[in-house]
Amino acid sequence: RVVNLPIIFVCPTAKHSLKFFLTASSGLPDLPQFVGVAVVNGVTTGSCDTTSNMVHVKQAWVKRYVESDPQHLQWYTGECFQILPYHFKAHIDMFRQRFNQSEGVHILQKMNGCEWDEETGEVIGFMQYGYDGEDYIALDLKTQTWIASKPQAVVTKLSWDADKGRMKLYDNFITQICPEWLRGYLEYGNSSLLRTELPSVSLLQKSPSSPVSCHATGFYPDRAVMFWRKDGEELHEDVDVDEILPNHDGTFQMSVEYDCVFRLSGVKEDIVIKLDEAVIRTNWGKSESLPVQLGIHLQQLYKKKKGEREEIYTFKENQLTSVDAFIHKLHFLI
């Protein structure tokens, strides 16, 4: 039996992002006290940690970029090894006091960066902290104030709101420096970051009584929408949608249950898969009937091109020149 229900996947290309994921820990001797990761358009471009005391550049185009601008690498080195570890340690001590906690295992996370719309020129900045696995405080750039997610963060909010100098530095970094760097990264890494890869799409079913999932894998970029469609009408009621998640190989994947239509950013034509019992992949053999329940599952994968070997370029702290005033001018920004 064939049910004409396609799955559509949509992925806009106009928006690009640069994000920094920073993590500090206490009470975990086997882990680095500080780890930083830079991500462009969902692709990890570099990292650093206080155990190796190295900056790891994970894309060849990033290596070319920092070689053309050594001061850029110096900034990352200064932040990773001379500023942020101590900055985060002080924050952990402060937050621990806010929660009236003793010493022990504590985790502080920070995510900040920018998103740039290539078509409109709009820049959206973001900065937020998490403490021990829960949201703590986030920056609202429009109002130039901090939003406390916990009662214990109110004191931090009031203190940071009053620090206009810090706010000005954050605003400048997020709305000016970050998008400028992002455009530079896109220029050097355009063949990788601006590529389009179409997915392979399959129908999956765990058991005869479970919903049928339409699964798309191997697509890039990571901005996508997937939904079921019947007789030209989109179906959203009783449909479960999962978030897009990164995979180890460099592409993305997603799934929907019922009729499957996939739209990829930069590609005009939809990929439509008809709901056909004959092509449903299951460990239970041929199912007796199709379930009524609908669902959508969405994941993302990063996928390296065939034959392409990932190379990691490392820079030791002592191999680089000392950090100059440029670094200190921007300190505490990420």
SVG drawing of the C-alpha trace seen along z (x, -y; Angstrom):
<svg xmlns="http://www.w3.org/2000/svg" viewBox="-5 -52 63 62">
<polyline fill="none" stroke="black" stroke-width="0.4" points="0.0,0.0 1.3,-3.4 0.2,-6.6 1.2,-9.8 2.7,-11.6 6.0,-13.4 8.5,-14.7 9.9,-18.2 13.2,-19.5 14.0,-23.3 17.4,-24.8 18.0,-28.5 21.6,-29.6 21.5,-33.4 22.3,-33.2 25.7,-32.3 27.0,-32.0 30.1,-32.2 29.8,-30.7 32.2,-30.2 31.5,-27.4 33.6,-27.8 33.6,-25.4 35.4,-25.5 35.3,-23.0 36.4,-22.5 36.9,-19.3 37.6,-17.2 41.4,-16.5 41.2,-14.3 39.7,-17.0 41.1,-20.3 40.1,-23.2 39.2,-25.2 38.2,-24.2 37.2,-26.5 35.7,-25.6 35.0,-27.9 32.2,-26.9 31.4,-28.4 28.1,-27.5 28.0,-24.4 31.5,-23.3 34.2,-23.1 37.1,-25.2 39.3,-25.2 39.7,-24.4 42.0,-24.9 42.4,-23.5 44.6,-24.0 45.8,-20.5 47.6,-20.5 48.2,-24.3 47.7,-24.2 45.4,-25.8 44.1,-23.1 43.1,-24.4 40.9,-21.7 40.4,-23.1 43.0,-23.8 41.4,-27.0 41.6,-28.2 45.3,-27.5 45.7,-29.7 43.6,-32.4 45.7,-32.6 48.9,-32.3 47.9,-35.4 47.0,-37.2 49.3,-36.1 47.7,-38.7 44.4,-36.8 46.0,-33.6 47.6,-35.6 44.2,-36.8 42.9,-33.3 46.1,-32.2 45.8,-35.0 42.2,-34.3 42.7,-30.5 45.7,-30.5 46.3,-33.9 42.8,-35.3 39.8,-33.0 40.9,-30.2 41.4,-32.7 38.3,-34.6 36.1,-31.5 37.7,-30.2 36.7,-33.5 33.2,-33.2 32.9,-29.6 33.9,-30.8 31.4,-33.7 28.5,-31.5 29.3,-28.9 28.9,-31.6 25.7,-32.7 24.3,-29.2 25.9,-28.8 27.8,-25.7 30.9,-24.0 33.9,-23.3 33.6,-20.2 32.6,-19.4 31.1,-22.5 30.8,-23.3 30.5,-26.8 29.6,-27.1 29.4,-30.1 28.1,-30.4 28.4,-33.6 28.8,-34.8 26.8,-36.2 24.5,-35.4 24.8,-37.4 22.1,-37.5 23.9,-37.7 20.8,-39.1 19.6,-41.7 22.9,-42.5 21.1,-42.0 23.4,-40.9 22.0,-39.0 24.4,-38.7 24.1,-36.4 25.9,-35.7 24.7,-33.4 26.0,-31.5 25.1,-28.1 26.1,-26.8 26.0,-23.2 23.9,-22.2 21.2,-24.9 20.7,-28.4 22.1,-31.1 22.1,-34.5 21.9,-35.8 22.6,-39.1 19.8,-41.1 21.6,-43.3 18.5,-45.3 18.0,-46.6 21.7,-46.4 20.7,-44.4 21.2,-40.9 18.4,-38.5 18.7,-36.3 17.4,-32.7 17.8,-31.9 17.0,-33.9 20.7,-33.5 21.6,-35.3 19.8,-38.5 22.8,-39.9 25.0,-39.1 22.5,-40.8 22.5,-44.0 26.3,-44.1 26.8,-43.5 24.0,-45.9 25.8,-48.6 29.1,-47.9 28.6,-50.0 32.2,-49.6 31.9,-45.9 28.6,-46.2 30.1,-48.4 33.0,-46.0 30.5,-43.1 28.3,-45.0 31.2,-46.0 32.6,-42.4 29.3,-40.8 27.9,-43.3 31.1,-44.5 34.1,-42.3 32.3,-38.9 30.5,-39.5 33.7,-40.9 35.6,-37.8 32.7,-35.6 32.8,-37.2 36.5,-36.6 36.1,-33.0 33.4,-32.6 35.7,-34.0 38.6,-31.6 36.4,-28.6 33.7,-29.2 34.3,-25.9 33.5,-24.1 31.2,-26.4 29.0,-27.5 28.6,-24.1 25.4,-22.2 25.0,-18.4 21.7,-16.6 20.6,-13.8 19.7,-10.2 16.2,-9.6 14.7,-6.4 11.5,-5.2 12.1,-3.5 9.9,-1.6 11.0,0.0 8.1,2.4 4.7,3.1 2.9,1.0 5.3,-1.9 5.1,-5.1 6.9,-5.2 9.8,-7.6 11.2,-9.3 14.9,-9.7 17.2,-12.0 20.9,-11.9 24.1,-13.4 22.8,-16.9 24.6,-20.2 24.2,-23.0 22.5,-22.4 19.5,-24.7 16.6,-22.5 12.9,-21.9 11.2,-18.5 7.5,-17.8 4.8,-15.4 2.5,-16.3 -0.7,-14.6 -2.4,-15.6 -0.5,-18.8 -1.4,-19.8 1.2,-20.0 0.5,-17.9 1.7,-19.2 -0.9,-17.9 0.3,-15.0 3.7,-15.2 6.8,-15.0 9.7,-17.1 13.2,-16.5 16.0,-19.0 18.9,-19.1 22.0,-17.4 25.6,-17.3 27.1,-14.0 30.8,-13.1 31.3,-13.0 30.4,-16.6 26.9,-16.5 23.4,-16.5 20.3,-14.2 16.6,-14.4 13.5,-12.3 9.7,-12.6 6.9,-10.1 4.2,-9.7 4.6,-11.5 8.0,-13.0 9.2,-16.2 12.7,-17.5 13.9,-21.0 17.6,-21.9 18.9,-25.5 19.9,-26.7 18.1,-23.9 14.8,-24.8 13.4,-21.3 12.0,-19.2 13.0,-15.7 9.7,-13.7 9.5,-10.2 6.1,-8.4 4.9,-6.4 5.2,-2.8 5.1,0.3 7.4,2.0 10.3,-0.4 10.0,-0.7 13.1,0.5 12.4,2.5 13.9,5.3 10.5,6.8 9.8,7.7 6.9,6.5 4.3,4.7 0.7,5.6 -0.6,2.0 0.7,-1.5 0.3,-3.3 -1.8,-6.3 0.5,-8.2 2.7,-10.8 6.1,-12.0 9.0,-14.0 12.6,-13.4 15.3,-15.8 19.0,-15.5 22.1,-17.1 25.3,-15.5 28.7,-16.8 30.2,-14.9 33.6,-15.2 33.9,-14.9 34.8,-11.4 38.5,-10.8 39.1,-13.9 41.2,-13.3 40.7,-15.5 43.9,-17.3 44.4,-19.0 47.0,-21.8 48.3,-22.5 50.1,-25.6 51.9,-25.5 51.6,-28.6 55.4,-29.0 55.7,-28.8 53.8,-32.1 54.9,-35.6 53.7,-37.3 50.3,-38.7 50.3,-42.5 47.9,-45.3 45.5,-44.1 44.7,-41.1 44.2,-43.0 42.0,-45.5 39.6,-42.6 40.0,-40.6 37.0,-39.0 35.1,-39.2 34.6,-35.6"/>
</svg>
